[in-house]
Amino acid sequence: MLGCSATLFDATRSKLLLTRRTDNGRWCLPGGAFDPGESVSEACVREVFEETGLIVEVVRLLGVYSNPHRMIRYADGNQYHIVSLNFEVALVGGELGLSNETTEVGYFSEAEIATMDIIDPHAERLATIWANEPGITIA
């Protein structure tokens, strides 16, 4: 299954947008699975809007995450190996809010995020985001 996540910094580039999921109460970058017929940019933009109400544009690819040991099991019993693309995005418009997929949204610093219950695959992405190394992470 192909998925995506979005890295949206605040204006100072010192905080990142995170959402708290309704299904497990844990924090993550906005994102999700691709719909049939979507480009990678379209999926990322749609997922951010659905989860946060914000309109964004994709700036660049930050990483490709395909660890075969990170299997996702859904409540219906289906299990998937997810390959996820993490993009840096820029804010274009919209209004920050909640959705049926989120119970909280906000911008958080690296220190604040270190104390939060982050879903495991996104904790790995956050570490590479804060490292701010040049190039694309392949993991």
N, C-alpha and C positions, 0 to 999 in steps of 0.2 A: 504494500500500500504506500502511495506517495503522499507525503504531508509537507507542511511548511510552518514556519514560525517567523514572527516579525520582531525586529529590534528597533524600538522607537525611543530615542533619547529625548529628554526635555531640552529646552533652549540652551541650557548651560552645558549640556552633554555630561552631566554628573549624575543623572538619574535615568532609569529605564522604566518603561511602561510594563506593568505586570497585571494579570487578571487572576482572580480566585475562582476556581472551577466549581460549578454547582454539583457535579457528580461525585467529587471526592474531597472538596474543601481545600485542595492544595493550590499553590501558586504556580504560574507559568507565564511564558511569553504568549501573546495572542497568536493563534494559529489553529491549524487543523488539516483535515484531509481535502484533497482535490476533488472537485466534481467533474464528471465526464465532460470533455470538451473544453476545459479551462487551460489557459496557459499558466505558467508558474507565477507570473505577475498577477494575473487575474485572481488566482486562488488566494494569494497572500493579501491582496487588497480587500477581497470579499470577506475573508476570515477576520481581519482586523475590524472592518465595519460591523460585521455581525456581532462580534463580542464586545466592542467598545463604543460604537457609534462614531468613531473617527474615520475620516477619509485620508488615505495615505497614498503615496506613490513609492514604488520600489526604486531604491537608489543603487544597491549593489548586493551581490551574493557574498555572505560572510562565511558560510560553511555548509558542508554536506555531511550528514550524520547517518551512518548505515550499520552501526554495531549489530551483528547478528544475535547477540545475547540480549538485546533489548526488544523482547517480544511484548506486544500489547494484547492483553486479554480483555475483551469487552464483556459487559454484563450478560449478553446473550450467549456467551461461551465461545464466540469466534476469537481466534488468535491470529495476529498479523505481525509480520516483520515489517517495520516501517522504515522507509528511507525518507529522511526529512531534510529540506532545504531551509536554511536560516538566512533571512534577508535583512539588511538595514533598510528602513523605510523613512520617508520624510512626511511630516504632517502637512496636509493640504487644506483640511477643513473638518467640519463635523463638530459634534458636541460629545464630550466624554460622558459615558453613561453605562448602565448595566443592561444585560440581556438575559434570555432564558438559559444561557450557558455560563454566566458570570454572577457572582454574588458581591464582588468588590473589584474595583479597578483603581489604579493609581501609579504614580511615578515614585520610584524608590532608589535610594543610594546603594552603593555596593555594601556598605556597613549594615544598612537596614535589611537588605536581601539576605545577608549572611545569617540573620536570625529567623528567617521565614522558612516555612515548610514548602520547599520547591519540589516539583515532580522531578524524578531522577534524570530523565533525558535532558530536561531544561537546565538543571544544575550544571551539567557538563557544558552546555552551550553558553551559559552565563560566565563560566570560568574563562572560556576563550574570548568572549566579548570584552570582559574587563582586562584581559591580558593585552588587548589592542595590538596584536601582532599583525604585520603586513601580510597580505595574501589571503587565500581562502583556506579555511580549516577543512581537512578531510579526515573524518573519524568514523 
